[in-house]
Amino acid sequence: MFKALGDPVRLRLFSLVASHEGGEACVCDISDVGVSQPTVSHHLKKLKEAGLLTSERRGTWVYYQVAPNVLASMGQLLTTVD
């Protein structure tokens, strides 16, 4: 999970989706992160493969959401003390 977020572009995209109004973001709303659109698609695919995002196609656009329980799992991992 954290390895997938180790890339600055992926972290930015994940943050944009997580903070977007309504809990989901259209790829058209989050594609301005300083890289080309194919690169954005590549990074979103990697976040999806890591289980961090889910997606749904609506017409020509794809909408992304943070996968259920991801934020809770991250918080739990970061607060666990051995």
Secondary structure, 3 states (H helix, E strand, C coil): CCCHHHCHHHHHHHHHHHHCHHHEEEHHHHCCCCCCHHHHHHHHHHHHHCCCEEEEEECCEEEEEECCCHHHHHHHHHHCCC
